[in-house]
Amino acid sequence: AGRTTEAEFRMQLRHFWWQWGSIDNHYGQPVYFGGTKADGTTEYNEVSKMLLEVHDELNLPTPKVHLKMGKSTPDWVWTKTLDMARRQRSVTFCGEEPHWRVIRSMGYTEEQAREFMVWGCYEWAIRDSANDTFGAAVNVVKPVETLMADAAAGRFAADGFDAFKRLYLQRTLATIAEARRFAEEDEKELGEINPSLLFSLSARLSVETGRDAYCGGMANGNNTGIWLIGIGSAVDSLMAVRELVFERKEVALAELGRILADDWKGHEVLRLRMQRAKRKWGNNDPDANALCRELAKAFAGEINGRPNSRGGRFKAHGHSARWHYSYGSGTGATPDGRRRGEELSKNISPTMGADTEGLTALIGSAASLDARDLPGDMPLDVALLPGTASGEKGLALMRTLIETYFGNGGLVIQFNVH
């Protein structure tokens, strides 16, 4: 409108980013860019470009930038943001089209899917209903530990891997169901325990009805998330039991349980062998991929679409925030070579160091999941060496990787280049 110069506006944007960054939310308070208009053109514009450029210049770790990437996304956005990612800026890529598919599968309209917002860590919400909640986080590795302890104590014996897997799923699904019940009871009192007054004032129905935005004050949304922590570690642990106990028959189930109870003491060669095994999540091993899909669908059946106590539904999430550290510290040694107290796998990513077969294999594993089983979110972390991401070829590689992943249904991907 001519009321300010571009230089003045950029200075204002610097202060805007500095003030937002000073909040220093430990989860990396996000802001999202982009999208697609009803006519098929992009939501990115010149202001988006200036905002990204100033954020890049300041090199702030927070707020974290989420980028909606799709067929309408201009080439300049790809070039700019991929370059930011390889220089360790705080950016995350969110696939538009795969999000639309997941959101439509939950019964929302085409327009609601197209206009989805990104909030929280990696979650999505439909416009005018960003009142989803965090209900519970479930450690899906812990049942492996308790099963192995019971086997060591002679409290059960499995005559094959399918029997062991069946017991694992029984225990894990029971834990998920219990977590869901806790969330239901807690959220009945949410408006009294933690009223959201300012947020409620911004919601029309909340103002009209006098109800809290999280307790019936919004027409849509009202969904509750259940976080599934350590999916990759669970797959690796089950694959290790399958190989050691039931395929090669090198160690009896009870004996392996005793080895784990002693945190692998005296069995370092065996531990290292299992830690470095190739049949793990993230290496595009067909059996590991199939097992992960099976677990995700089983977990989804206990969560997705079930009614909560706020007039909404439960949905499963594949991201771990920081729970993979805290839950790992309270989890004993596991058959995949992990020692007692070590971290669990993060998000839907492989266990740290387990993906030894390259980027193509990693994308193959992650894309084998159906995002509709983890509709809340399912971020994938990808580590790249600086040489791999350098130059024009590096940018082309990163873009191809993202487009391939999104084309196969992946929702969110982010890079660590170091």
BADRENGU-410825 format. One record per residue (C-alpha): residue in one letter; residue number from 1; x, y, z. Coordinates in pm, 1 decimal, always signed. Example, Ala and Ser with C-alpha at 12.3 -4.5 7.8 and 13.67 -1.06 7.14 Angstrom:
  residuo  num        px        py        pz
        A    1   +1230.0    -450.0    +780.0
        S    2   +1367.0    -106.0    +714.0
% end
This chain:
  residuo  num        px        py        pz
        A    1      +0.0      +0.0      +0.0
        G    2    +306.7    +224.6      +2.6
        R    3    +290.9    +308.0    +374.5
        T    4    +633.2    +151.7    +442.8
        T    5    +944.1     +55.3    +252.1
        E    6   +1052.2    -303.7    +209.6
        A    7   +1357.8    -236.7    +428.0
        E    8   +1134.7    -101.7    +707.5
        F    9    +898.4    -396.5    +670.4
        R   10   +1185.7    -644.2    +695.0
        M   11   +1301.4    -475.4   +1015.2
        Q   12    +949.3    -511.5   +1153.8
        L   13    +959.0    -880.6   +1060.4
        R   14   +1289.2    -920.0   +1246.4
        H   15   +1128.7    -785.4   +1562.9
        F   16    +828.7   -1011.3   +1501.8
        W   17   +1050.1   -1322.5   +1481.0
        W   18   +1262.6   -1213.4   +1776.7
        Q   19    +957.7   -1162.4   +1997.6
        W   20    +807.1   -1495.0   +1895.8
        G   21   +1139.5   -1672.5   +1942.0
        S   22   +1180.9   -1522.8   +2290.8
        I   23    +887.6   -1736.4   +2406.5
        D   24   +1136.0   -2023.9   +2367.3
        N   25    +875.6   -2298.8   +2379.6
        H   26   +1071.5   -2618.7   +2440.7
        Y   27    +871.4   -2804.5   +2177.1
        G   28    +973.0   -2550.2   +1911.3
        Q   29    +648.2   -2353.1   +1880.6
        P   30    +560.8   -2380.3   +1510.0
        V   31    +425.1   -2154.4   +1238.9
        Y   32    +313.3   -2290.6    +903.5
        F   33    +340.0   -2152.3    +551.3
        G   34    +175.3   -2232.0    +222.2
        G   35    -119.5   -2427.1     +98.8
        T   36    -336.2   -2437.9    -210.4
        K   37    -624.6   -2203.7    -293.3
        A   38    -959.7   -2322.5    -423.2
        D   39    -855.2   -2230.2    -777.2
        G   40    -546.1   -2453.3    -753.3
        T   41    -289.9   -2175.2    -714.4
        T   42     -46.3   -2145.9    -426.4
        E   43     -92.2   -1960.5     -99.4
        Y   44    +278.6   -1871.6     -95.8
        N   45    +339.4   -1504.6    -183.4
        E   46    +592.3   -1222.4    -154.2
        V   47    +526.8   -1181.3    +218.8
        S   48    +594.2   -1551.6    +265.9
        K   49    +924.4   -1503.6     +86.6
        M   50   +1028.4   -1211.3    +305.5
        L   51    +926.3   -1393.0    +623.8
        L   52   +1132.0   -1697.5    +527.3
        E   53   +1431.4   -1486.8    +427.4
        V   54   +1430.4   -1295.3    +755.8
        H   55   +1383.1   -1614.8    +959.4
        D   56   +1679.8   -1763.0    +771.3
        E   57   +1896.8   -1456.8    +837.0
        L   58   +1823.7   -1467.1   +1210.4
        N   59   +1886.3   -1844.5   +1233.7
        L   60   +1642.0   -1883.9   +1521.1
        P   61   +1575.5   -2238.2   +1646.2
        T   62   +1219.5   -2136.9   +1732.7
        P   63    +957.2   -2081.8   +1608.1
        K   64    +990.1   -2391.9   +1396.6
        V   65    +869.7   -2344.1   +1037.3
        H   66    +627.3   -2598.2    +892.5
        L   67    +592.5   -2591.7    +514.1
        K   68    +289.5   -2723.6    +329.0
        M   69    +436.6   -2869.4      +9.5
        G   70    +227.2   -2986.0    -283.2
        K   71    +175.9   -2968.9    -656.4
        S   72    +104.3   -2595.8    -642.3
        T   73    +420.7   -2510.3    -444.9
        P   74    +646.8   -2275.4    -650.0
        D   75   +1000.7   -2381.2    -734.0
        W   76   +1144.4   -2085.5    -541.3
        V   77    +991.0   -2225.8    -220.9
        W   78   +1155.1   -2562.9    -277.8
        T   79   +1494.1   -2405.6    -349.6
        K   80   +1482.5   -2162.1     -57.7
        T   81   +1352.3   -2398.3    +210.0
        L   82   +1564.2   -2698.4    +111.7
        D   83   +1868.6   -2474.6    +127.2
        M   84   +1755.4   -2363.7    +473.4
        A   85   +1714.8   -2725.8    +581.2
        R   86   +2063.0   -2826.8    +469.3
        R   87   +2204.0   -2530.7    +663.4
        Q   88   +2034.5   -2661.8    +979.1
        R   89   +1749.7   -2412.6    +991.6
        S   90   +1441.4   -2523.4   +1182.5
        V   91   +1211.0   -2630.2    +897.7
        T   92    +979.0   -2926.8    +846.7
        F   93    +808.9   -3040.4    +524.5
        C   94    +439.8   -3142.9    +530.4
        G   95    +283.4   -3312.6    +229.3
        E   96     -40.3   -3148.1    +117.9
        E   97    -190.6   -3426.7     -92.5
        P   98    -124.4   -3710.6    +158.4
        H   99    -273.3   -3494.1    +436.5
        W  100    -583.1   -3438.0    +224.1
        R  101    -623.1   -3815.3    +187.2
        V  102    -597.1   -3873.2    +562.7
        I  103    -828.9   -3585.3    +653.4
        R  104   -1092.5   -3691.3    +398.9
        S  105   -1075.9   -4047.4    +537.2
        M  106   -1190.7   -3904.5    +871.5
        G  107   -1507.3   -3764.5    +713.1
        Y  108   -1407.9   -3402.2    +657.7
        T  109   -1493.3   -3220.7    +336.2
        E  110   -1262.6   -3152.8     +44.7
        E  111   -1247.8   -2784.4    +138.7
        Q  112   -1169.2   -2861.6    +503.1
        A  113    -891.6   -3093.6    +391.8
        R  114    -747.8   -2835.1    +153.4
        E  115    -743.9   -2567.4    +424.1
        F  116    -594.4   -2783.2    +699.8
        M  117    -371.7   -2606.9    +952.4
        V  118     -49.0   -2734.6   +1107.0
        W  119     -17.3   -2694.6   +1482.5
        G  120    +153.4   -2842.7   +1788.4
        C  121    +460.2   -3043.7   +1698.0
        Y  122    +348.4   -3188.0   +1363.2
        E  123     -27.3   -3227.1   +1403.3
        W  124    -295.9   -3098.5   +1169.9
        A  125    -634.8   -2945.3   +1240.6
        I  126    -921.9   -2832.1   +1022.6
        R  127    -985.5   -2458.3   +1023.9
        D  128   -1208.2   -2326.8   +1305.5
        S  129   -1158.6   -2643.4   +1511.6
        A  130    -802.8   -2639.8   +1642.8
        N  131    -906.2   -2782.3   +1978.9
        D  132    -760.0   -3131.6   +1960.4
        T  133    -586.0   -3247.7   +2277.0
        F  134    -302.5   -3471.4   +2387.6
        G  135    -468.5   -3760.2   +2571.4
        A  136    -189.2   -4002.6   +2655.9
        A  137    +146.4   -4140.6   +2546.0
        V  138    +188.3   -4518.2   +2534.4
        N  139    +525.6   -4694.0   +2544.6
        V  140    +477.6   -4973.9   +2289.5
        V  141    +818.2   -5125.6   +2377.2
        K  142    +744.5   -5185.8   +2745.2
        P  143    +527.3   -5495.7   +2682.5
        V  144    +828.1   -5664.3   +2518.4
        E  145   +1022.1   -5611.1   +2841.3
        T  146    +743.8   -5749.3   +3061.9
        L  147    +695.2   -6049.8   +2833.6
        M  148   +1065.0   -6133.2   +2847.5
        A  149   +1063.3   -6097.4   +3227.3
        D  150    +767.2   -6335.0   +3250.8
        A  151    +940.7   -6581.2   +3020.9
        A  152   +1255.4   -6569.1   +3238.4
        A  153   +1042.8   -6639.5   +3546.1
        G  154    +868.9   -6931.6   +3376.2
        R  155    +527.8   -6765.2   +3379.4
        F  156    +464.7   -6837.6   +3011.8
        A  157    +616.4   -7007.5   +2708.7
        A  158    +537.5   -6939.6   +2342.0
        D  159    +549.9   -7229.0   +2095.7
        G  160    +627.3   -6996.8   +1803.9
        F  161    +677.9   -6636.6   +1703.4
        D  162    +312.0   -6586.2   +1613.5
        A  163    +215.5   -6687.0   +1966.0
        F  164    +471.4   -6446.5   +2113.1
        K  165    +350.1   -6165.2   +1886.6
        R  166      -9.4   -6238.2   +1984.3
        L  167     +76.1   -6202.8   +2353.6
        Y  168    +265.7   -5881.8   +2282.0
        L  169     -33.7   -5732.8   +2100.9
        Q  170    -272.1   -5838.3   +2379.6
        R  171     -66.4   -5655.2   +2638.2
        T  172      -2.6   -5348.4   +2424.3
        L  173    -365.6   -5310.9   +2319.6
        A  174    -475.5   -5347.9   +2681.9
        T  175    -238.2   -5066.6   +2777.2
        I  176    -371.0   -4848.3   +2495.0
        A  177    -729.5   -4915.9   +2604.8
        E  178    -641.0   -4820.1   +2962.1
        A  179    -474.0   -4499.3   +2844.1
        R  180    -782.5   -4417.1   +2640.6
        R  181   -1007.5   -4464.8   +2945.4
        F  182    -785.4   -4235.2   +3153.3
        A  183    -809.0   -3969.4   +2881.3
        E  184   -1187.8   -4003.1   +2867.9
        E  185   -1224.0   -3946.5   +3242.5
        D  186    -972.4   -3661.0   +3249.7
        E  187   -1131.9   -3472.6   +2963.4
        K  188   -1475.5   -3478.3   +3125.0
        E  189   -1338.0   -3217.5   +3364.8
        L  190   -1110.2   -3036.3   +3119.4
        G  191   -1308.6   -2713.3   +3123.9
        E  192   -1279.9   -2692.2   +3501.9
        I  193    -922.3   -2818.2   +3535.8
        N  194    -774.2   -2607.0   +3257.7
        P  195   -1021.8   -2351.6   +3116.3
        S  196    -910.6   -2185.9   +2793.7
        L  197   -1067.2   -1841.9   +2825.8
        L  198    -887.1   -1645.4   +2554.4
        F  199    -912.2   -1931.2   +2306.5
        S  200   -1283.2   -1968.5   +2384.2
        L  201   -1340.7   -1597.8   +2313.1
        S  202   -1207.7   -1656.2   +1960.0
        A  203   -1456.1   -1936.7   +1885.4
        R  204   -1803.3   -1824.9   +1777.1
        L  205   -1993.8   -2127.2   +1911.9
        S  206   -1807.2   -2103.7   +2241.2
        V  207   -1913.5   -1741.1   +2282.9
        E  208   -2272.0   -1817.3   +2180.5
        T  209   -2311.9   -2113.7   +2414.7
        G  210   -2085.7   -2012.8   +2703.7
        R  211   -1900.6   -2344.0   +2681.1
        D  212   -1523.8   -2378.7   +2691.8
        A  213   -1366.2   -2427.1   +2347.9
        Y  214   -1229.7   -2764.8   +2459.3
        C  215   -1562.5   -2879.2   +2606.6
        G  216   -1829.7   -2845.6   +2343.5
        G  217   -1751.0   -2487.1   +2246.5
        M  218   -1650.7   -2573.4   +1889.0
        A  219   -1864.8   -2744.0   +1627.0
        N  220   -1589.2   -2956.7   +1474.5
        G  221   -1270.6   -3114.4   +1598.3
        N  222   -1277.7   -3211.0   +1967.8
        N  223   -1044.2   -3500.6   +1888.3
        T  224    -805.2   -3661.4   +2136.0
        G  225    -462.8   -3794.1   +2041.5
        I  226    -295.3   -4108.3   +2171.3
        W  227     +82.9   -4096.7   +2110.9
        L  228    +254.8   -4427.1   +2029.4
        I  229    +615.6   -4415.6   +2150.0
        G  230    +896.0   -4639.3   +2020.7
        I  231    +730.8   -4806.3   +1719.9
        G  232   +1067.0   -4871.1   +1550.3
        S  233   +1218.9   -5015.1   +1868.0
        A  234    +917.9   -5242.5   +1913.4
        V  235    +953.4   -5377.5   +1559.5
        D  236   +1328.4   -5433.5   +1604.0
        S  237   +1276.2   -5611.8   +1936.0
        L  238   +1013.7   -5845.0   +1795.3
        M  239   +1229.1   -5916.0   +1490.0
        A  240   +1519.8   -6004.2   +1721.4
        V  241   +1304.5   -6250.9   +1918.7
        R  242   +1183.2   -6402.2   +1593.3
        E  243   +1538.7   -6450.9   +1465.3
        L  244   +1721.1   -6559.1   +1782.4
        V  245   +1458.4   -6771.5   +1951.5
        F  246   +1225.5   -6909.2   +1687.0
        E  247   +1417.2   -6913.8   +1356.7
        R  248   +1779.1   -6986.2   +1450.5
        K  249   +1690.6   -7135.0   +1790.1
        E  250   +2019.7   -7005.6   +1932.6
        V  251   +1871.0   -6896.5   +2263.8
        A  252   +1563.5   -7018.9   +2448.9
        L  253   +1302.5   -6756.2   +2527.6
        A  254   +1352.0   -6790.7   +2902.9
        E  255   +1729.5   -6765.6   +2865.8
        L  256   +1700.8   -6450.7   +2654.4
        G  257   +1473.4   -6308.1   +2922.3
        R  258   +1740.6   -6368.4   +3185.9
        I  259   +2008.8   -6211.7   +2964.4
        L  260   +1796.2   -5898.9   +2924.5
        A  261   +1716.0   -5883.3   +3296.5
        D  262   +2092.9   -5869.1   +3354.4
        D  263   +2126.6   -5593.3   +3090.7
        W  264   +2326.2   -5815.3   +2850.6
        K  265   +2605.4   -5860.7   +3107.9
        G  266   +2847.5   -6127.0   +2984.1
        H  267   +2680.3   -6138.0   +2640.9
        E  268   +2831.4   -5834.8   +2467.8
        V  269   +2906.8   -6021.1   +2143.1
        L  270   +2543.9   -6129.1   +2115.1
        R  271   +2422.5   -5778.6   +2204.1
        L  272   +2636.6   -5616.5   +1937.1
        R  273   +2522.7   -5870.4   +1682.9
        M  274   +2159.0   -5790.3   +1749.8
        Q  275   +2227.9   -5418.1   +1758.6
        R  276   +2390.6   -5437.0   +1414.1
        A  277   +2138.3   -5678.1   +1260.3
        K  278   +2006.5   -5576.7    +918.4
        R  279   +1650.1   -5702.2    +962.3
        K  280   +1531.2   -5385.8   +1127.8
        W  281   +1281.4   -5108.8   +1067.5
        G  282   +1427.2   -4853.0    +829.0
        N  283   +1621.4   -5093.1    +605.4
        N  284   +1326.7   -5182.5    +379.6
        D  285   +1337.8   -5541.3    +502.8
        P  286   +1009.7   -5698.7    +383.4
        D  287    +947.1   -5882.3    +710.7
        A  288   +1019.8   -5577.1    +927.9
        N  289    +800.6   -5359.5    +705.2
        A  290    +515.9   -5610.9    +721.0
        L  291    +546.5   -5636.6   +1098.6
        C  292    +538.7   -5258.7   +1141.6
        R  293    +228.5   -5233.6    +923.5
        E  294     +63.6   -5508.3   +1127.8
        L  295    +140.1   -5334.7   +1457.2
        A  296     +23.5   -4994.9   +1327.8
        K  297    -307.7   -5140.0   +1209.7
        A  298    -359.2   -5320.9   +1540.6
        F  299    -287.3   -5003.1   +1737.7
        A  300    -514.5   -4805.9   +1504.3
        G  301    -801.1   -5045.9   +1569.6
        E  302    -784.0   -4971.9   +1941.6
        I  303    -770.2   -4593.7   +1891.7
        N  304    -897.7   -4444.2   +1567.7
        G  305   -1259.1   -4335.5   +1549.6
        R  306   -1348.7   -4439.0   +1902.8
        P  307   -1559.8   -4171.6   +2076.2
        N  308   -1400.7   -3956.7   +2343.7
        S  309   -1582.1   -3767.1   +2619.1
        R  310   -1583.5   -3430.1   +2435.5
        G  311   -1803.5   -3520.7   +2139.7
        G  312   -1504.7   -3605.7   +1921.7
        R  313   -1291.6   -3906.2   +1839.1
        F  314    -959.0   -4059.0   +1933.1
        K  315    -682.5   -4073.8   +1674.3
        A  316    -339.1   -4235.5   +1680.6
        H  317     -18.6   -4033.8   +1651.4
        G  318    +320.9   -4152.5   +1533.3
        H  319    +534.7   -3878.2   +1685.7
        S  320    +711.0   -3897.3   +2018.1
        A  321    +796.9   -3539.0   +2120.8
        R  322   +1052.6   -3613.4   +2396.0
        W  323    +887.0   -3927.3   +2528.7
        H  324   +1136.0   -4154.8   +2351.0
        Y  325   +1394.9   -4026.0   +2598.9
        S  326   +1186.2   -4030.4   +2916.0
        Y  327   +1016.2   -4363.2   +2841.4
        G  328   +1347.8   -4510.8   +2731.7
        S  329   +1501.3   -4422.1   +3068.5
        G  330   +1236.8   -4636.2   +3235.8
        T  331   +1253.7   -4931.9   +2997.7
        G  332   +1480.0   -5230.9   +3055.0
        A  333   +1711.7   -5393.0   +2803.1
        T  334   +1541.3   -5514.9   +2487.1
        P  335   +1618.7   -5795.8   +2238.2
        D  336   +1731.6   -5554.0   +1965.1
        G  337   +2060.7   -5490.9   +2146.3
        R  338   +1942.9   -5185.8   +2337.0
        R  339   +2070.5   -5148.7   +2692.9
        R  340   +1859.3   -5061.4   +2994.0
        G  341   +1765.2   -4692.8   +3003.8
        E  342   +1872.6   -4603.5   +2650.4
        E  343   +1642.2   -4397.8   +2429.8
        L  344   +1371.0   -4557.7   +2218.6
        S  345   +1316.9   -4488.7   +1850.5
        K  346   +1185.9   -4141.4   +1768.5
        N  347    +866.9   -4060.7   +1577.9
        I  348    +822.6   -4324.2   +1303.3
        S  349   +1198.0   -4315.3   +1242.7
        P  350   +1431.7   -4613.4   +1285.8
        T  351   +1613.7   -4684.9   +1608.4
        M  352   +1922.0   -4462.4   +1624.3
        G  353   +2185.6   -4609.6   +1392.1
        A  354   +1970.0   -4899.6   +1272.9
        D  355   +1905.5   -4770.2    +920.0
        T  356   +2227.8   -4887.3    +757.7
        E  357   +2099.7   -4951.4    +404.0
        G  358   +2072.3   -4594.7    +277.3
        L  359   +1810.6   -4332.7    +202.7
        T  360   +1616.0   -4534.5     -51.7
        A  361   +1568.5   -4817.1    +197.3
        L  362   +1465.6   -4574.1    +471.3
        I  363   +1202.0   -4412.2    +250.0
        G  364   +1084.4   -4757.4    +140.2
        S  365   +1020.8   -4861.8    +499.6
        A  366    +848.0   -4538.9    +602.5
        A  367    +630.4   -4531.1    +289.8
        S  368    +514.3   -4887.9    +355.8
        L  369    +294.4   -4755.4    +638.8
        D  370     -60.4   -4640.8    +572.4
        A  371     -90.2   -4286.7    +712.9
        R  372    -459.3   -4350.9    +778.3
        D  373    -349.1   -4584.4   +1059.3
        L  374    -158.3   -4296.8   +1223.9
        P  375    -378.5   -4006.4   +1115.6
        G  376    -267.0   -3766.3   +1388.6
        D  377     +81.1   -3737.4   +1240.9
        M  378    +375.6   -3959.2   +1147.1
        P  379    +695.4   -3753.9   +1106.5
        L  380   +1009.8   -3910.0    +963.4
        D  381   +1357.4   -3785.1   +1055.8
        V  382   +1629.2   -3818.1    +791.4
        A  383   +1999.7   -3765.3    +860.8
        L  384   +2217.1   -3651.9    +570.6
        L  385   +2588.2   -3595.8    +539.8
        P  386   +2677.7   -3240.0    +428.4
        G  387   +2840.4   -3373.7    +111.6
        T  388   +2518.6   -3550.4     +12.6
        A  389   +2315.2   -3231.7     +46.3
        S  390   +2564.4   -2990.6    -110.6
        G  391   +2533.7   -2804.5    -438.9
        E  392   +2252.4   -2820.0    -693.4
        K  393   +2263.4   -3200.3    -690.3
        G  394   +2204.9   -3196.2    -316.2
        L  395   +1894.5   -2981.2    -352.9
        A  396   +1764.7   -3205.5    -631.8
        L  397   +1824.7   -3514.7    -419.0
        M  398   +1638.5   -3371.1    -120.0
        R  399   +1344.9   -3263.1    -333.7
        T  400   +1324.1   -3600.9    -505.4
        L  401   +1335.7   -3772.3    -167.8
        I  402   +1050.6   -3559.3     -32.9
        E  403    +834.7   -3588.0    -342.8
        T  404    +885.8   -3965.2    -353.8
        Y  405    +791.6   -3997.8     +11.7
        F  406    +482.5   -3779.0     -21.2
        G  407    +388.6   -3954.8    -344.1
        N  408    +381.9   -4281.4    -150.4
        G  409    +164.4   -4143.0    +128.3
        G  410    +415.5   -4004.8    +378.8
        L  411    +292.8   -3705.6    +580.0
        V  412    +590.1   -3522.0    +732.5
        I  413    +966.3   -3532.2    +680.6
        Q  414   +1252.3   -3330.3    +827.3
        F  415   +1630.0   -3334.0    +787.2
        N  416   +1932.8   -3324.1   +1011.0
        V  417   +2238.5   -3238.6    +800.6
        H  418   +2557.8   -3289.4    +998.7
% end
